[in-house]
Amino acid sequence: MKSYDYEATLKLTHKETAGVLNKETGEFKEIKSRPAGHMVKHDKNMTFKKIYPKSWALLKKMTTKRQYMVAFELAQMAHAFTNSLRPLNPNSSTRELEEILSVNKSLIKKDIDVLHELGVIGMFSVGELVEHKSLTEIKEYWIFNPYLSFNGNVILSDLARLFQNTLFAKIYNN
């Protein structure tokens, strides 16, 4: 077993990486903090909401005050680790949306459409097996863009890939 002379805790941004330089050989090794596609922790008691101010500032310029408020409400609803907006989905009634998001039912569908077009929310459908039946049922989901805000410890690479071509991902990655 190796004996180490030093231990350190580092704080890095998403654009930085840590490494070890062997002074004797000059060999440099990158330190992998976590395997790609995996979270550091999966403990529901250890979540936090991370927001990206540059993305929110751009969203504010691109939307009305009401649409911005709806996006904020949706961000607060995002489930830990997945950013899922369940129970909301494309089949949610205008009355249900009105109650949850506190926006007049005659305006809410238009606001949701604008947020979808901007890449604030993604609408996904997947065929899932129905429990105890041999049928599949199409389930539709809304997911909040993790490049605006994320509820969890680390954005899963699979979730990030769903939104990688949105304007907010471009801002995050620059």
C-alpha positions as CSV (number, residue, x, y, z in Angstrom):
1,M,0.0,0.0,0.0
2,K,1.3,3.5,-0.9
3,S,2.1,6.0,1.7
4,Y,1.3,9.5,0.8
5,D,3.2,12.6,2.1
6,Y,0.3,15.0,1.4
7,E,-3.4,15.1,1.1
8,A,-5.3,18.0,-0.4
9,T,-8.8,19.2,-1.2
10,L,-9.2,21.2,-4.3
11,K,-11.9,23.4,-5.6
12,L,-12.1,23.5,-9.4
13,T,-14.4,25.1,-11.9
14,H,-16.1,23.0,-14.6
15,K,-13.3,24.1,-17.0
16,E,-10.4,23.0,-14.8
17,T,-8.9,19.7,-14.0
18,A,-6.4,18.5,-11.4
19,G,-3.2,16.6,-11.9
20,V,-0.1,15.2,-10.3
21,L,3.4,16.0,-11.4
22,N,6.1,13.6,-10.5
23,K,9.2,15.8,-9.8
24,E,11.7,13.0,-10.4
25,T,10.4,11.7,-13.7
26,G,8.4,14.8,-15.0
27,E,5.4,12.5,-15.6
28,F,2.1,14.3,-15.3
29,K,-1.1,12.4,-14.6
30,E,-4.6,13.9,-14.7
31,I,-6.7,13.2,-11.6
32,K,-10.2,11.9,-12.6
33,S,-12.6,13.2,-9.9
34,R,-15.4,11.0,-11.0
35,P,-16.1,8.6,-13.9
36,A,-17.9,10.2,-16.8
37,G,-21.7,9.9,-16.5
38,H,-21.7,9.3,-12.8
39,M,-22.6,11.5,-9.9
40,V,-20.3,12.1,-7.0
41,K,-23.1,11.3,-4.5
42,H,-26.6,10.0,-4.9
43,D,-28.0,11.0,-1.5
44,K,-31.3,12.9,-1.6
45,N,-30.4,14.6,1.6
46,M,-27.3,16.2,0.0
47,T,-28.8,18.1,-2.9
48,F,-28.5,21.7,-3.7
49,K,-29.9,24.0,-6.4
50,K,-27.2,25.4,-8.6
51,I,-28.1,28.3,-10.9
52,Y,-26.1,29.8,-13.7
53,P,-26.5,33.6,-13.6
54,K,-25.3,34.2,-17.2
55,S,-28.0,31.9,-18.6
56,W,-30.7,33.5,-16.4
57,A,-29.6,37.0,-17.5
58,L,-29.9,36.0,-21.1
59,L,-33.3,34.3,-20.5
60,K,-34.5,37.6,-18.8
61,K,-33.6,39.5,-22.0
62,M,-35.4,37.0,-24.3
63,T,-38.7,36.6,-22.4
64,T,-41.5,38.7,-20.8
65,K,-41.6,39.1,-17.1
66,R,-44.4,36.6,-16.9
67,Q,-42.4,34.0,-19.0
68,Y,-39.3,34.6,-16.9
69,M,-41.4,34.0,-13.7
70,V,-42.8,30.8,-15.2
71,A,-39.3,29.6,-15.9
72,F,-38.3,30.4,-12.3
73,E,-41.3,28.5,-10.9
74,L,-40.4,25.5,-13.1
75,A,-36.8,25.6,-11.9
76,Q,-38.0,25.4,-8.3
77,M,-40.1,22.3,-9.2
78,A,-37.2,20.4,-10.8
79,H,-36.7,17.0,-9.1
80,A,-33.3,16.2,-7.7
81,F,-30.8,14.5,-10.0
82,T,-33.1,14.4,-13.1
83,N,-34.5,17.9,-13.3
84,S,-37.8,16.2,-14.2
85,L,-40.8,18.4,-13.9
86,R,-43.3,15.6,-13.1
87,P,-46.2,15.7,-12.9
88,L,-46.2,18.3,-15.7
89,N,-46.1,17.0,-19.2
90,P,-47.4,18.0,-22.7
91,N,-50.9,16.6,-21.7
92,S,-51.2,18.8,-18.6
93,S,-54.4,20.7,-18.7
94,T,-54.4,24.5,-18.8
95,R,-56.3,24.5,-15.5
96,E,-53.5,22.4,-13.9
97,L,-50.8,24.6,-15.3
98,E,-52.7,27.7,-14.1
99,E,-52.9,26.4,-10.6
100,I,-49.3,25.2,-10.4
101,L,-47.7,28.2,-12.1
102,S,-50.1,31.0,-11.1
103,V,-50.6,32.2,-14.6
104,N,-53.9,32.8,-16.4
105,K,-55.0,29.8,-18.3
106,S,-55.4,31.8,-21.5
107,L,-51.7,32.7,-21.4
108,I,-49.9,29.7,-19.9
109,K,-49.8,27.5,-23.0
110,K,-48.2,30.3,-25.1
111,D,-45.7,30.8,-22.3
112,I,-44.8,27.1,-22.1
113,D,-44.4,27.0,-25.9
114,V,-42.0,30.0,-25.8
115,L,-40.0,28.3,-23.0
116,H,-39.9,25.1,-25.0
117,E,-38.7,26.9,-28.2
118,L,-36.0,28.6,-26.2
119,G,-34.7,25.3,-24.8
120,V,-35.7,26.1,-21.2
121,I,-37.7,22.9,-21.0
122,G,-37.4,19.7,-23.0
123,M,-40.4,17.6,-23.8
124,F,-39.5,13.9,-24.1
125,S,-41.5,10.8,-24.7
126,V,-40.5,7.2,-24.1
127,G,-42.2,3.9,-24.4
128,E,-42.3,2.3,-20.9
129,L,-43.5,-1.2,-19.9
130,V,-46.7,-1.1,-18.0
131,E,-46.2,-3.0,-14.8
132,H,-47.7,-6.6,-14.9
133,K,-48.7,-6.2,-18.5
134,S,-47.0,-7.0,-21.8
135,L,-47.9,-3.6,-23.2
136,T,-45.8,-0.5,-23.5
137,E,-47.3,2.9,-22.8
138,I,-45.9,6.2,-24.1
139,K,-44.9,8.4,-21.2
140,E,-44.2,12.1,-21.9
141,Y,-42.0,14.2,-19.6
142,W,-40.9,17.8,-19.2
143,I,-37.3,18.3,-18.1
144,F,-35.8,21.6,-17.0
145,N,-32.6,22.6,-18.8
146,P,-29.7,22.0,-16.4
147,Y,-27.7,24.7,-18.0
148,L,-30.0,27.3,-16.4
149,S,-30.3,25.6,-13.0
150,F,-29.8,22.1,-11.6
151,N,-31.2,20.3,-8.6
152,G,-28.6,17.8,-7.4
153,N,-24.9,17.4,-6.8
154,V,-23.5,17.0,-10.3
155,I,-25.3,17.2,-13.7
156,L,-25.4,13.7,-15.2
157,S,-23.7,13.6,-18.6
158,D,-26.8,11.9,-20.1
159,L,-29.0,14.7,-18.9
160,A,-26.5,17.3,-20.1
161,R,-26.4,15.7,-23.6
162,L,-30.2,16.2,-24.0
163,F,-29.6,20.0,-23.8
164,Q,-26.1,20.2,-25.3
165,N,-27.2,22.2,-28.4
166,T,-29.3,24.8,-26.6
167,L,-28.2,28.4,-26.3
168,F,-27.9,28.0,-22.5
169,A,-25.4,25.1,-22.9
170,K,-23.3,27.3,-25.2
171,I,-23.2,30.1,-22.6
172,Y,-22.3,27.5,-19.9
173,N,-19.5,26.1,-21.9
174,N,-17.9,29.4,-22.8
